Amino acid sequence: MSTLGPVVSVGGGRMGRGIAIAHVLGEVPVTLLDIKERDADGATAFAAAVAADVRGDLARLVDLGALAPECLEHCASLLTVARPEQAPEVLSRAGLVYEAVPETEEAKRAAFALISEHTTPHTPVGSTTSAMLVTELSGMLQTPGRFLNAHWLNPAFVVPLVELSVHPGTDPAVVADVRAHLEAIGKVPVVCGPTPGYIVPRLQALIMNEAARLVDEGVATPEDIDTATRFGLGFRFASMGVLEFVDFGGNDTLHHAGRYLAEHVDEYRYAVPDIVERNLDGRNGLQDGRGFHEYPAAERETYRADVLIRLLRAQELLGPAMPDGIATRAAQR
């Protein structure tokens, strides 16, 4: 259970609502603070729309068997929608604040001014921005040591990962507290520096662009590319981290593949990174006992078995979409 206390999302758009659902599913009360000025009817209509949207997503989880029917009303009851005039009271009680307003400097400055004015100096604040660096935003908040970017992936209440991007002045205790909070509601937080694209968007942009090029070059149909992604690329990377996969297959294999693609496809897109060149000297992964990770000799066979188990479980999770494989046939015997 989280120890930070009530959560407030400043902004009630798609991301704010998704974050709210993630928290109520984790038994944490959350308030969506609408800071857009509206007349009384508009405010009432907005609050009703937010509540209906959240309830609708919770109902879909029930329909899909991911949430017990008896939990729906309880989860929905943990959500509150607040109006701008309630900001002082709501923010003063917050244990964690997310900024989830539109991606404009004007909107961010207004939100952080409000947060600075009404929260305690020690309340952690996370921006959900996907477009602005933590170093660009930290100066908009008083006591920036409590600030970081908290990048959720859509849909926020389903995807486990949350990327925490920190600036040089972020208090390590704040990172630890936010991390523990996210883990308590079932999320998987990772930490990265102040870099455009964080981790996942930076990696996936390359993959998506290359997939588009494959279509444009007539290499394969969109249908076959998506099938290859689901049952090859995605299948493996659902079971193994990217750098773990490099170690498993061999850094030298990546080096040779990269050089071949650089020569025959594009020398810039497939240029071999310096670290891959350096790792050729005794850090080729599992075969050398070390690469991006360490593989003690006494643990390697256990590790290989663990990888196989993960892959077989991934095959099982694909269910009807996956052609009968070894695990399915074995279960039928």
C-alpha positions, 0 to 999 in steps of 0.5 A: 500500500502506498504511504504517500497519501492522496494523489492529485492529477492537475488536469483531467484529460485522457492521461489524467483519467488513465492515471486516476484509474491506475490509482483507484485500481491500486486502492489509492484515492485520487482527485482530478483537479480541473483548472480550466475556468468553466461556468457552473453548468460546464463544470458539472458537465465536465465532472460527469463526463470524467466520472462516466469515462472512468466508470466505462473503462472500469466496466470494460475491465469487468467485462474482460474478467480483469476486475471483479464485478463487486470492485467496480463501485468501490474503485469508482468511489475513490475518484473525485473531480474538483473545480479550480476554486477547490485547488487550495484545499485539494493540493494542500492535502496531496501526498503526490501531485501529477501535472497532466495539462496540455503540452504548452509552456503557458499551460505548464507555467500556470499549473506549476504556479498553482502547485507551488502556491498550495502544496507543501515544499516536500510534496513530490510532483511529477509531470506526465509530459511526453514532449518537454524535458524535466530540465526545462520544467523544473525551474517552473516549480518552487523547490525543484528538488521534489520534481521529476517527469513521470512518463506513463504509457497509454493506456496508463491503467494497463501498461505496467511501465512508468518512466521517471526522468530526473534532473541533476537536482532531483532529490534521491529520496523523492525518486525512492518515494515515487518509485515505491508508490508506483510499485505499491499500485502494481506499476514497474518504474524505471529511472532515466536522465533528462533525455528526449524520448525517455527510453521506450519512445526513443526505441520504438520511434526507430522501430516504427520508422523502419517498419514504415520504410519496409512498406514504402520499399515494398519489402513486405505487406503491412499485414506481414510486418505486423505479424512478424512484429507480434510473433517474432520481435514482440514475442521475444521482447515481451520475455527478454529485455533488449540488452539482455537479448543482445547478451543472449544472442551475442554482442559479436552477432549484433556487430556483424549484423549491424555492419552488414546492414550498414553496408547494404541498407544504410550506413547511418541508420545501422552504424555500429555503436561504439559500445558494441565495438568495445564489447567485442573485447571480452564482453560478448554476453552469455558466451563470455560470462559478461556483456551488458549484464553479468553471468556467473558461470555457476548460474548460466544453466539456470539462467538459460532455463529461465529464459526458455520458461519465459518464452514458453509462458509468452507463447501460452499468453498469446493464446488462440492467436498463436499457432499450436506450439511445443507447450500447447502440444505437450499440454494436450498429451 
